[in-house]
């Protein structure tokens, strides 16, 4: 199966690790060169923004992956329905109903409190 991740070159864990390392470097430099405090604060703020964005991207990426899988499953059900109709099956829409019921069950289960 091909990689379905929308941006396989983005590794949020690696980005987070590099961000932490950069923040430690900035803290060390700020201690060594306190006369540049304003510059260090700007760098720290930029690194904090990047960490915040990475934290927001993670759940969005997971949601996008789930949506792509749902779309692929529905497309497969549509194709199965068309093939069943072409083959003269008695209830070709069964494939769509089954996929829609399964998707609804998954959504309902994900909303239940743990």
C-alpha positions in Angstrom: 0.0 0.0 0.0 1.4 3.4 -0.9 2.2 5.9 1.8 -1.1 7.8 2.3 0.4 10.4 4.7 -0.2 13.8 3.0 3.3 15.1 3.8 5.6 12.1 4.5 8.6 14.4 4.7 7.1 16.1 7.8 8.2 14.3 11.0 6.6 16.1 13.9 8.6 14.2 16.5 11.9 15.2 14.8 10.7 18.8 14.4 9.8 18.9 18.1 13.2 17.4 19.1 15.1 20.0 17.0 12.9 22.8 18.4 13.8 21.7 22.0 17.5 21.5 21.1 17.3 25.0 19.6 15.6 26.4 22.7 18.4 24.9 24.8 21.0 26.5 22.6 19.2 29.9 22.8 19.1 29.6 26.6 22.8 28.9 26.7 23.6 31.8 24.4 21.4 34.1 26.4 23.3 33.2 29.6 26.6 33.7 27.9 25.6 37.0 26.1 23.0 38.7 28.3 23.6 42.0 26.4 21.7 40.5 23.5 18.6 39.7 25.7 16.1 41.3 23.3 17.4 39.2 20.4 17.2 36.0 22.5 13.7 36.8 23.6 12.6 37.1 19.9 14.3 33.8 19.1 12.6 32.1 22.1 9.2 33.5 21.1 9.7 32.3 17.5 10.7 28.8 18.7 7.7 28.7 21.1 5.4 29.6 18.2 6.8 26.7 16.1 6.2 24.3 19.0 2.6 25.5 19.3 2.0 25.1 15.6 3.5 21.5 15.6 1.1 20.7 18.5 -1.9 22.0 16.4 -0.7 20.2 13.2 -0.6 16.7 14.9 -4.4 16.3 15.4 -5.2 17.9 12.1 -2.9 15.5 10.3 -4.6 12.6 12.1 -8.0 13.9 11.2 -7.0 14.3 7.5 -5.7 10.7 7.5 -9.0 9.4 8.8 -10.9 11.5 6.3 -8.8 10.1 3.4 -9.4 6.6 4.6 -13.2 7.2 4.8 -13.2 8.6 1.3 -11.2 5.6 0.0 -13.6 3.2 1.7 -16.7 5.0 0.2 -15.1 5.1 -3.2 -14.5 1.3 -3.0 -18.1 0.8 -1.9 -19.3 2.9 -4.8 -17.3 0.8 -7.3 -18.5 -2.4 -5.7 -22.1 -1.1 -6.0 -21.6 -0.3 -9.7 -20.0 -3.7 -10.4 -22.8 -5.5 -8.5 -25.4 -3.6 -10.5 -23.6 -4.5 -13.8 -23.6 -8.1 -12.6 -27.3 -8.0 -12.0 -27.1 -8.6 -8.2 -30.5 -8.3 -6.5 -29.3 -5.6 -4.0 -26.3 -3.7 -5.4 -26.8 -0.8 -3.0 -26.0 -3.2 -0.1 -22.3 -2.3 -0.5 -23.0 1.4 0.0 -25.4 0.9 2.9 -22.9 -1.4 4.6 -20.0 1.1 4.3 -22.2 4.0 5.4 -23.4 2.0 8.4 -19.8 1.0 9.3 -18.6 4.6 9.0 -21.5 5.8 11.2 -20.7 3.1 13.8 -17.0 4.2 13.9 -18.0 7.9 14.3 -20.5 7.0 17.1 -17.9 4.9 18.9 -15.3 7.7 18.8 -17.8 10.1 20.5 -18.6 7.8 23.4 -17.0 8.8 26.7 -14.2 6.5 27.9 
